[in-house]
Amino acid sequence: MRLAIYAAVLLLLLAGTEAQQKAVPPECTKVTRVHGSFPKGPFKTLPTESYKSSPSVKFLIQEDGSVSGVSIARSSGVADIDQKVLESVSQWKYKPRPSGCGVIENQMTVVIHWGESH
């Protein structure tokens, strides 16, 4: 009986510790981009390619605000657009977050406007 009680208390303590570890401080969830541009055309389209949709990009934001692990999650259908999006996002910078916050994984859609701005 005592062993069962000790085991239950131990499980409750471990569960509480896991819950505390999973709680993320609010300052660790804020990301603010301070530098970054979007790719500009003209884009080269091969005869076998056609634009399907805005590319979706997946990347990691490091604690120091740098971006790493940039990859295309959904292709635009045009290799030149996808490549220029990867190059642009790789150069983005975010505001550094407090030490100990870890890496943030983001996925976003980059919209390419084909018309000229007015």
N, C-alpha and C positions, 0 to 999 in steps of 0.2 A: 504494500500500500504506500509506504513512504517513498519507495523508488518511483512509483507512478506520479506522485506529487512532485518530486524533484525533477522528473522528466518534463512534466507540464510547465513548471516554473522556468526551466531552462529554455523550453520552446518559446514561451512568452517573451523572455528576455532577448532571445535571438531574433524573434519577429520584430520587436521594438527597435533593435539595432538596425535591421534591414530597412525599416520604414524611415529611420533617421537618415540613413545613407542615401535613400532614394529622393528625399526632399531636397530640391534644388533652390538655393537662395535666389531671390528675384534679380539681383544684379548679375547673375550668371546667365540669365535667359535673354537679356537685352542685347541686340546686335544693331549697330549703327554703321552703315557704310559711309566712309569719309572720302573715299576716292574710287572712281570706277567709271568707265565709259562703255557704251554699247558699240558694237561694230557698225561701220558705215559702208555702204556699197560704193561703187557697183560690185555686184557679186557675179562670179563666173558660173554659168550653168552649162553643164555638158548636155549634148543632145539626148542622152539617155536619162537625164534627171528632170524632175519636176518638183516645184515647191508644194509641200503637203500641208505644213502647219508650222507654227512658231516652235523653235526647238526648246526642249526642256533640259535644263542643266542641273547636275547634281554636284555638290562640292562640300568641302569641310572648311570651317572657319576655326583657325587656331587661336589660342589664348592671346597671342600677340597681335591679332587682327589680320594676319596673312591668310591667303586662301590656298588650299592644296587639294589634291585628289579630284580635280575638275574632270567631269566626264559628261557625255551626252546621254541623257536618259531616254529622250525621244528625238529622233532626227527630224530636221526640216525637210529632208528629201534632197537637199543640195549640199554636197560635200564642202564647197567653199564657204557657205554660210555657217555650217557646223564648225568648221575649223576656225573661222574668225570669231565666233562666239566663244569657243574654248580659249583662244588667245586673249580675248578681252576680259573674261571672267577670271582668268589666271592672274591678271594684274590688279584686280580689285583689292582694296584695303578696307578693313573695318576698325572701328575704335577698339583698342585693346580692353579686355575685361579683367577683373581682379584675378590674381594668381589663385590657382586651384580650381578654376571653373571647368577646365577640360576643353575638349573639342566639341563644336556644334556641327551637326550635319544638316545641310539645307538642300532643298530641291526647289528650283524656281523655273518659271517659264520666261524666257527672254523673247520679247515681241519685236519683230523687225518690221518697221514701217517702210513700205516700198516707195511711197510718194514723197515729194520734196516738202520740207516744212515751209510754212508761209509766214 
